[in-house]
Amino acid sequence: MRSPHRTDDPSNRTGEGATGLVRFSDLPPGVLRDIALVWLADAVVGVSFGAIAVGGGLPVWVPVLMSLLVYAGSAQFSAVGVLTAGGGPVAAAATGLLLNSRTAAFSLALADDLGRSWTARLIGAHLVTDETAAFVLAQEGRRQRKAAFWISGVGLFVAWNLSVLAGALAGSALGDTDRFGLDAAFPAVLLALVLPALRGDSAARRASAAGAVVAVASAPLLPAGVPVLLALLGLLAARRGPRRPRTASSRSAS
């Protein structure tokens, strides 16, 4: 009788430990297509960020260097907003650190999937984003998780930095970027990524619903970015009641 508790494929553990190589073939079917769509959305938002930064009066090198060293979309937008509004670099850095603090939790969750060497972990820590975390946590085997992280992470880093450079060079030529609806690209892609998890996990649905309520209720009262952090309180709702995955009997009954 097969155990209901899924474990990693031994071949995944052996292959990961023996070579440490990442191959596109390690990804399950369809995942690379989803990753490519996120690359595209990331590039669209990167062009918007570069154009907004330069259009707000910053020199081209500021958004380009920030993207290479900071590499955090929402934090970069907020920091540029502070700078273009007349705020100092200390206030801009503090805002960015606050918004990007959520990645500390992601790093803890993904640490075993980055690799065993300190070099891999240091480089991987710089590539941790909402999107890479979503792709990794959606995979079951260790080899698949590692491939999802490095393929999505490196691709996102390249796409973001090239698109920010392109947007910065374009400067204010794009005019008002809000009229293109570029700010809706990332939320739409992230929603598409998490929907499968929400359909199959009641605890995830409770946490998501509670977090959404907290974020929407606090948005009119708090600075941008803080409601997103408070939405993590929704995780408390996941602890209420056992998870109820669909069983074979319930599927046949439906």
N, C-alpha and C positions, 0 to 999 in steps of 0.2 A: 504494500500500500504506500502510495507516494505521500510524503509529508506535506501538509498545507503551507508550511513555512518555506518560502523560496530562498535558496542560497545562491551564491555566485557560482557560475560555471568554473570548475577547476582549471579548465584550459585558459580561462580569462586570467586567473591568478598566476598560472605558470608563465603565460606569455608576457604578462605585464612585468613580472619580476625578471624574466630572462633577457629581454631586449630593451624594454622601456620605450620602444618605438610606437609612434602613433600613425595609423593608416586610415584613409578614408573608408576602406572596406570594414573597419571596426564599427562604423556607425550603422544602426538599424536602417532598413529601407525608409526613405522619406525624411529622415532627420537632416540630411545634408541640404535638401531642398528648403526645409524650414529655416536652417541656419543661413542659407543664402538670402532668404527674404528679410531676415533680421539685418544682415549686412547692408542690404539695400535701404531699409528704413533708417539704419544708423547713418548711412552716407547722406541721406536727405536731411536729417536733423543736423549733421555736422556742417553741411553747407550753410544752413540757417544760422548756426552758432557763429561761424566765421564771419558771415556777412553782418550779423547784428553787432558783433564786437567791433569790427572796423567801422561800421556805420555809426557807432556810438562815439567814435573819436579815438579809439585805441589804435596803436600801431600794429602792423600785420604780425610782427613777431610775438606779441602778447598772446593772442589766442593759439598760435601755432605751438609756442613753447609750453603753454598751459596744457594743451592736449597731450603733448608728449610726456610731461612730468606728472601731471595730476590725473588725467584720463578718467574723468567722472562727469558725465553729461550734465546732470541736474546741478551738481555742485559748481561746474564751470559757468553755466547760465546764471546762477545766483551770484557768483563772484563778479562776473562781468556786469551784472545789473547794479551791484553795489559800487563798482568802480566808475561806471558811466553816470551814476547818479551823484557822484562827487565824494563817495566814501573812500576811506584810506585802505591800503593793502592789508592792514591788520584786521579790519572789519570784514573785508572780502574773504580773507583766509579763514576767519572764524566761522563765517556763514558756510563756506564750502566744507569745512571739517564737520560741522553739525549735520549737514545734509548727507554726507558720505559715511557717517558713522555706522550706518546699517550694514555696510560691507564687512565690518568686523565679524558679525554673526555669520555672514555667508562664508567667510574665510575659514571659520571653525568647521562649518558643515562640509566644506569641499577639501579640506587639508589632505585627506588620504588619497584624493583623486588627482592631485597635482603632480605627484611623483615622490620618490624617497629622498632625493638629494636636496641639499640646501639651495643649490643653484636653481633647480626646478621650482622649489617653493617660493624663493624670492621673486623670480620672474613671474610665476603664476599668480602671486599675491597682487601684482600690479595689473593683472588682466581680469581680476574678479569683478564682475558687474552683475546687475540684475539679470541680464540676458544669459550670460554664461551659467549663472547659478540655476536658472530655470531649465536650461538644456541638460545640465549634469544631473539634477535631481529627478528628471524625467526618465533617466536610464536605469536599468536594473543591474547589469553586470559591471564589474570593475573596469574591464577593458573598454566597454562602451562609454562609461562615465569619463574616463580619462581622455578618450578620443573626442567626445563631445566638448570637453572643456578646452583642450588645446586648439582644436580646429575652429570652434566658434570664437574663442578668446583672441587668437592671433589674427583671424580674419576681421573681427570687429575693431581691433586696435589699428590695423592697417587702413580699413575703410574709414574709420573716424578721423584719423590724422590726415589722410589725403583729402577727404571732403572738407575738413576745416580749413586746410590750406587753400583749396579751390574757392571756398566761400570768402575767405579773408582777402584773396587776390581780387575777387569780384567786387569786394567792398560794398558800397551803397548802390551798386548798379541794379540789384534786385528790388530796391525800394522797400516797401513795407512787407516783410516776410510773413506777417500774420495772415495776410489775405490768401496765402497759398495753403493754409491749414497744415503747415509743417509740424506744428506742435502736437497734432493728433496722431502722427505716424507711430511713435513709440508706444503710447498707451494701447493703440489698436493691435499692434503686434504682440505685446505682452499678454493682452486679454486672450488672443487666439492661442497662445502657448499654454496658459493655465486652465483653459476650459476643459481639456480632457481629464485633468486631475480633479476638478470640481465635480465632474459627472460621476467619478468613481469613488469618491471619498467624502463621507458625510462630515467628518471632522474638518476637512479642508473647506467645505461649504460653510460651516458654522464660523470658522475663523475668518474667512473672506467677508462674509456678511457683516460680522461684528466690526471688523477693521474698516470696512467701507462706511458704516454708520459713524464711527468715531471720526474718520477723516473728513467726511462731509459736514458733520456738526461743528468741528473745530476750525474748518477752513476760513469762515468769515471772521474768526476771533484771533487767529495766530498768524505769525509770519509764514511766508511760503516755505514749504519743506517740512516744517514742524508737524503739520497734520499727518504727513506720510510716516513720520517716526512714531507718532501716537497710535497710528493704525496697527502697529505691532501688538498693541494690547489685545487685538482680536485673537491672538494665539491662545489667550486664556480660555476662550470659548471652545477651543479644540479639545480641552482637557475634560470637558463636561460630557459624560456619557461615552460608552465604548464606540469604536469604529464599527460600522456595519457594512462591510463589503458585500456585494451581491454574491450569493452562493449559487451552486448549480441548480439546487431545488427551486430557489426563488426565480431564477431565469426561466426554468421550464414552466413554472406556474404562470409567469407573465406571458 
